[in-house]
């Protein structure tokens, strides 16, 4: 059976088409497009017409891809930006018109469980505890567990949200960066007291901020998930990248080899969030994973009778 999942995030819209096989699935097609659905949502609490237009255009393309692969089951999900928008019915109606499927608005817990399941599917049966950090555009999810998620928190500190809230100058001022760090630290400190994380848990990072930083750390001219998958970044790596990115104006950042055009503005905030997570949870390094919520959603589709 062939299945597909489309995940519509605050910053990007992604697709995974998969073929069922004994013991799991084989990826047939994986795509990502920067659509910035959550642009301005933090301030307006509504999805902007242009953001919806961009997102619907990508979803239409993805629906065509699913048709070409003769996908039998499709699931479309929306997360932080849609949860926060008062006009989310416009999103629901548009997605159903384009795909024939009503999108699922995932709760923070559902998002965390799907992400964790995707991550652990590729860790080779490792029984060590892990802490997954998923830095999205509107929120950051932290999920702790071993083979199944045991605890999670969802924080309103995504890279788009923090960019729009704090970083007005180009490049950001020291005061703006400190305000961003203080905001993230408040959220993380609260999360640390609520989240049960086993001693020595391995930090695993997923989603665009983490894979983009891995691309820069490795020195790739363009993003290559086969290379970034299971890359290890030390605390020092992340700190140096964060400092460098924050020190450059937009025009110079966009010339950095390997920095994707759609992430030039948000990567400064995203890098700061990851650095704060590593410091709060005393993580000396982060393991980069290309297996994430999409993989978990596909596994869920294949589990359904």
DARANOR-V935884 format. One record per helix or strand of 3 or more residues. SS is the DSSP state (h for helix, s for strand). FROM is the first residue (numbers start at 0). TO is the last residue. If there is no record, write none. Layout:
ss	from	to
SS	FROM	TO
SS	FROM	TO
This chain:
ss	from	to
s	1	7
s	11	20
s	23	33
h	40	43
h	48	67
s	72	77
h	79	83
h	87	98
h	107	119
s	129	134
s	139	144
s	148	154
h	158	165
h	173	193
s	201	205
h	207	217
h	224	227
s	231	233
h	234	246
h	249	252
h	260	262
h	266	279
s	284	287
h	292	302
